[in-house]
């Protein structure tokens, strides 16, 4: 099995996102940048699919703003020692707002694990699911 991620975003839509994001970020002295980044992440995830199954990103800008503010404060007051915890917090924030619209075909993934000629997608998905599970405390 050789499944590829597919991206269906359009250049003109991305241009408008960037145009609005850069303009509003300059007007708000950079504060809108977090909402802009959240909007970009949502756009990219909402236009990405694997096995024909779409992802759904719902990260709100205000949550990204608060999360990044807490991360920056923790890094500042610990002289950077809190970097691993800060990264885990950022990953958890992103993972909490990302889902697949429908479950993937796990039977096909399992079959690809048993097939020596298959790509490393099945193994990679298995490792990714374990890492996400650990990040989410599962």
C-alpha positions as CSV (number, residue, x, y, z in Angstrom):
1,X,0.0,0.0,0.0
2,X,1.3,3.4,-1.0
3,X,-0.9,6.1,0.4
4,X,0.1,9.7,-0.1
5,X,-1.1,12.8,1.6
6,X,-3.0,15.1,-0.7
7,X,-3.3,18.8,-0.5
8,X,-6.1,20.7,-2.3
9,X,-5.4,24.3,-1.2
10,X,-5.5,27.0,-3.8
11,X,-2.8,29.7,-4.3
12,X,-5.3,32.6,-4.6
13,X,-6.9,31.6,-1.3
14,X,-3.5,31.4,0.4
15,X,-2.5,34.7,-1.1
16,X,-5.6,36.3,0.4
17,X,-4.9,34.7,3.8
18,X,-1.4,36.0,3.8
19,X,-2.4,39.4,2.5
20,X,-5.0,39.8,5.3
21,X,-2.7,38.3,7.9
22,X,0.3,40.5,7.2
23,X,-1.8,43.6,6.9
24,X,-3.7,43.0,10.2
25,X,-0.5,42.0,11.9
26,X,1.2,45.2,11.0
27,X,-1.9,47.2,12.0
28,X,-2.0,45.5,15.5
29,X,1.7,45.6,16.0
30,X,2.0,41.8,15.7
31,X,-0.8,40.7,18.0
32,X,-3.0,39.4,15.1
33,X,0.0,37.2,14.1
34,X,-1.3,34.4,16.4
35,X,-4.8,34.5,14.8
36,X,-3.1,34.5,11.4
37,X,-1.0,31.4,12.2
38,X,-4.1,29.6,13.6
39,X,-6.0,30.5,10.4
40,X,-3.1,29.2,8.2
41,X,-3.0,25.9,10.2
42,X,-6.7,25.5,9.9
43,X,-6.6,26.1,6.2
44,X,-3.7,23.7,5.6
45,X,-5.2,20.9,7.6
46,X,-8.7,21.4,6.2
47,X,-7.3,21.0,2.7
48,X,-5.1,17.9,3.5
49,X,-6.3,14.3,3.2
50,X,-4.9,10.8,3.2
51,X,-6.8,7.8,1.7
52,X,-9.4,10.3,0.6
53,X,-10.2,11.2,4.2
54,X,-9.9,14.8,5.1
55,X,-8.5,16.4,8.3
56,X,-10.4,19.0,10.3
57,X,-8.4,21.7,12.1
58,X,-10.3,23.9,14.6
59,X,-7.5,25.7,16.4
60,X,-8.8,29.1,17.6
61,X,-6.4,32.1,17.5
62,X,-7.1,33.1,21.1
63,X,-6.0,29.6,22.3
64,X,-2.8,29.8,20.3
65,X,-2.2,33.3,21.6
66,X,-2.6,32.2,25.3
67,X,-0.6,29.1,24.8
68,X,2.3,30.9,23.1
69,X,2.2,33.6,25.8
70,X,2.5,31.0,28.5
71,X,5.3,29.2,26.6
72,X,7.3,32.4,26.2
73,X,6.9,33.4,29.9
74,X,7.9,29.9,31.0
75,X,11.0,30.0,28.7
76,X,11.9,33.5,30.0
77,X,11.6,32.7,33.7
78,X,13.4,29.4,33.5
79,X,16.1,30.7,31.2
80,X,15.1,28.2,28.5
81,X,15.1,25.1,30.7
82,X,11.4,24.6,30.2
83,X,11.8,24.2,26.4
84,X,10.8,20.5,26.3
85,X,7.6,21.2,28.4
86,X,6.9,24.2,26.2
87,X,7.1,22.2,23.0
88,X,4.9,19.5,24.5
89,X,2.3,22.1,25.4
90,X,2.4,23.5,21.9
91,X,2.0,20.0,20.4
92,X,-0.9,19.2,22.7
93,X,-2.6,22.5,21.8
94,X,-2.3,21.7,18.1
95,X,-3.3,18.0,18.5
96,X,-6.3,18.8,20.6
97,X,-7.8,20.8,17.7
98,X,-7.0,18.3,14.9
99,X,-9.1,15.4,13.8
100,X,-9.9,13.2,10.9
101,X,-13.4,13.5,9.4
102,X,-13.6,9.7,9.1
103,X,-11.4,6.9,10.5
104,X,-8.6,5.6,8.2
105,X,-8.7,2.1,6.7
106,X,-6.7,0.4,9.4
107,X,-7.0,-3.0,7.8
108,X,-5.0,-1.6,4.8
109,X,-2.4,-0.1,7.1
110,X,-2.1,-3.4,8.9
111,X,-1.8,-5.3,5.6
112,X,1.0,-2.9,4.5
113,X,2.9,-3.7,7.8
114,X,2.8,-7.4,6.8
115,X,3.9,-6.8,3.2
116,X,7.7,-6.5,2.8
117,X,7.3,-4.6,-0.4
118,X,5.1,-1.9,1.1
119,X,6.2,1.6,2.0
120,X,7.0,2.8,5.5
121,X,3.6,4.5,5.8
122,X,2.1,1.8,8.0
123,X,5.0,1.8,10.3
124,X,5.1,5.6,10.4
125,X,1.4,5.9,11.1
126,X,1.8,3.4,14.0
127,X,4.7,5.4,15.5
128,X,2.8,8.6,15.0
129,X,-0.3,7.3,16.7
130,X,1.9,6.1,19.7
131,X,3.6,9.5,19.9
132,X,0.2,11.3,19.8
133,X,-1.2,9.0,22.4
134,X,1.7,9.7,24.7
135,X,1.4,13.5,24.1
136,X,-2.3,13.3,25.0
137,X,-1.6,11.3,28.1
138,X,-3.1,8.1,26.8
